[in-house]
């Protein structure tokens, strides 16, 4: 039998139950912050209260990004009999420490010494040229790095054929170079070639393929090919399902990445279904009363709130992947509050503060301003790092059609200034800087950003007693200038 859909209109028959839920939630929040009142007073005495600290510089909002970050291109360890083996630790240390001039010099010396000692067509010389390309990429010389990776691919293929050990890294490095240079279509083909090399070398189903699938997701999205990007993300979770058990943390982490992907592209129903799937995995891994379920419960509550926010006039009853019917944000939210109360002695101040921020975010998206502000004020009192975070506005949801940042060689830069009001809305949008000035591509981007910023919802800056407006917020975007 199908569950009754949640009615979004007032239902007087349900009022006692709703009041009971609200009372339960408020009681739980009040209990959480009793031990932290003294810490808030101490912070005020020490002068660390963010509400008393004037903003010394404009707040710059970071662009949206996936939870997972693309892995860096790794140096290749030289063979033991290579003349490049002895100086390799120094090269590794210089690159890790950001001493790029030293790294470039060491990489160039390795290429010269291996070519003289082993010959130009020796695999040990190809290893050295591969490492030189990695250093060029890390130094921001993306065009030079792309040429060097391409040369390594040609040389390694001629010497070692399809199984040449340098090919996987070289293809991935070429993809990163092309992506940084603003060429996502060719970058995607290079990442696909790196993935193919991984499968040739290690088999069809290995965890280390995940990085390539994430890279291909990014390139497909930057080309507005969500169908391809969805396929790459689904292959990612299918890989986790094949490799790990039903109650594995790795499978839950893969589900979290997929839910983030759906949320970032505006598919909130799909995100809710995957969040429920993730919660089911964690429940079987840890048990239903474990405090480690709280972040997943709050993510599920937030996903449901976003569904309702986007379909406010429609009844909402979501059937999840495992058959559960989610009909209210209150379901996961109340469960999270129950677990927080039960395990309160185990929670540190920072952990408690971050949970309270998330609870406030759920209420804010639901339109319940009072409960949101109550949760945020208590998070502010609970922990100094939470107070610092709440002192400035933060985006709660990015539009799915937000323009992608251009590559390193873009040449154009747009700085948009605006106000985030105490209601979390954007106002007074203006172009603070455009380089090159008057460029047609920059003007078109500015028009797009004005429209999208006007649709965004922020968590407002939080003062001692209330939410406050902040007028010095900036967003900076790189773009490809008109030719």
KAQUIVEN-V18688 format. One record per pair of residues at least 12 apart in sequence whose C-alpha atoms are under 6 Angstrom apart, sorted by the first residue. I is the first residue (numbers start at 0). J is the second residue. If there is no record, write none. Layout:
I	J
I	J
This chain:
4	314
4	315
4	316
5	314
5	315
5	326
6	314
35	381
39	380
49	387
49	390
50	462
50	463
57	471
57	472
58	472
59	472
59	473
59	474
60	474
72	172
74	130
83	109
90	102
90	105
106	131
109	127
110	127
110	128
132	144
132	147
132	148
141	176
145	173
145	176
148	169
148	173
152	166
167	193
167	196
170	189
170	193
171	190
171	193
174	186
174	189
174	190
179	406
179	407
180	406
180	407
180	408
181	405
181	406
183	218
187	215
187	218
194	211
212	231
216	228
216	231
221	403
236	253
246	280
246	283
246	284
251	277
254	277
258	270
258	273
263	399
264	399
265	399
267	306
271	302
272	319
272	320
274	299
278	295
290	338
293	335
296	331
296	335
300	328
300	331
300	332
301	361
303	328
304	365
348	381
348	382
349	382
352	378
352	381
352	382
352	385
355	374
355	378
356	375
359	371
359	374
359	375
389	460
389	461
390	460
390	461
391	460
392	458
392	459
392	460
393	457
393	458
394	457
395	456
395	457
404	477
405	477
405	478
409	478
409	479
411	434
411	477
411	478
411	479
411	480
412	433
412	434
412	476
412	477
413	432
413	433
413	475
413	476
414	431
414	432
414	474
414	475
415	429
415	430
415	431
415	473
415	474
416	428
416	429
416	431
416	472
416	473
417	472
418	469
418	470
419	468
419	469
420	468
421	459
421	466
421	467
421	468
423	456
423	457
423	458
423	459
424	456
425	453
440	480
440	481
